[in-house]
Amino acid sequence: MILGSHVNFGTEQLLGATKQALSYGANTFMFYTGAPQNTIRKSLDESLTKEAQELMQNNGIDINNVICHAPYIINLANKTKAEAWNFSISFLKQEIKRVEALGVRYIVVHPGNFLQMEVRDALDAIAEALNYILSPSDSVMILLETMAGKGTECGRNMAEVKYILDHVTLKDKVGVCLDTCHLNDSGVDIADFDNYLNDFDKLIGIAKIKCIHLNDSKNPCGSHKDRHENIGLGTIGFANLLHVLDHEKLKDVPKILETPYVGEYAPYKYEIAMLKSKEFNPHLLEDIQSNK
Ligand SMILES: [Zn+2]
């Protein structure tokens, strides 16, 4: 299994992220190249990048499975505010260059918010933005994330994701990231994940799925909330999440935990151990809090 979590890209940049992932027992990870809620970015330190790549190689992390996440304030949909739309485009372009310099292959992007726009116009704007951003020489693939449908989020169902993909010119530069919490909250029953995957395969193609955010949810199916819960403690449940993790058709797809901290403690080491053991740990929260 290819399993990791969100980690921090701190002062040691990719090296710090790699060290953190290894301390969690992970063989992949996901990072933001700066704060997720802003676009302030420090320049990359080449020697740290090189050291990180060596550390990965020596510890069984394939950099091809490592994921970057774009800041969520980027909105490729809102073309009515030209300045903000253009900023989102140029920022994402820059971010792709940074990801390329790190040697990482994938960047996850939230499609955007339609706000006061017609949904169709917003989806067209997203595709148009992607067509500005992508170039044939890019080594990085943009992964559109499936969203919960909170507020005016685009990408809240398969049809919207397909619409965007259909209108992108460089189709091999765009893939999809499924988020189990978002799917649940958008109205997909993860207990019936095989059915969803069959539909996805017919409409879009399973090969487009390049990353899975493996999260439990605090809210019931169809709630359109997007609040992540620790593995096995939410409405999706351990068995259903384990089924996604172990799915034969998705075995080469990296799975990333974005579950909440428990107090000040990151839950990932404990959740990864639990998922690897394939047995629910009823003491998960106590274990995380005692930070054993
Ligand atoms: Zn996301």
Residues whose N, C-alpha, C, O or C-beta is under 5 A from the ligand:
A	BS01	ZN	E145
